[in-house]
């Protein structure tokens, strides 16, 4: 499993809202499906109304999303990195 950051836009009423969401998935296609499912259920938006601008693989430690942190909790490096 990998962590992905998906950014895009979706219509909310008369406005268009930008979003950025981190998801855990096997492939980019699976990540896209999870995003459509989550946003569609939460905001009652059809898949074709959601405009995805980018899907990028990220390090799990770069995410603040609870689901990503929980999934990779035993695999993430918890030591402080020197800058």
N, C-alpha and C positions, 0 to 999 in steps of 0.2 A: 504494500500500500504506500501511496505517496500523498503529499500535501500539495494542493493547488490553490492559487488565488485567482478568483474570477472577478472581473470588473465589467461593468456595463451600465445600461439604463433600463428603467421600466416605468410605465405610465401609472400614476397614482392620482386619480381624479382628473383635473384639468392640467396637472403638472407632470413633468418628467423628472424622475429621481435617479441620481447616480447611485450605484452601489458597488461595494467591494466585499466579497465573501470568501472565506477560506473553507475548503472542504477536504475530506480524506476520501480518496478513490484509487482504483487500480490504474485507470487510464483517463485521458482527457475527456473522452466520450462519456465515461461513467461520472466524472465530475460535473459535466454539463447536465446530465440527466438529474443528478442530485440537486443541483441548483434550481432547475426548472420545477422539480417536485416541491422543494422547500418554499421558494418564492410564490409559486402558484397556489399552494395551500395556505400560506400565510396572508397573502395580499389579494387572492382571488383574481389572478392575472393569468391569461392563457400563455402557453409556451411561445406562440408566434408573436406575442406582444413584447417579450423580453429580448432586448438587444444586447448580446454579449460582445464586448469589445476586445477582451483578451483573456486567455487562460494560460497562466504561467505556473510552472512547478516551483515550489518554494521549499526552503528548509523548514522542518517542523518547528524549530526554535524561533523562527521569525514570526510565527503566528501568535495572536492573542486569543484566538477562538477556542472556547472550551472543548469542543469536540476534537480538534486537532491535538491540543495538549493532552487530553485524556487518552487518545489513541496511541500517542507516541511517548507516554509518560515514562516508560522503562527504557526507552531507546535514546532519549534526548540527553545531551551532555549538560549536566547541571553545574559543572565547574565554571568559574568565571574565566572568560578568555582575556588574555592580556591585549591591551590596545596599543 
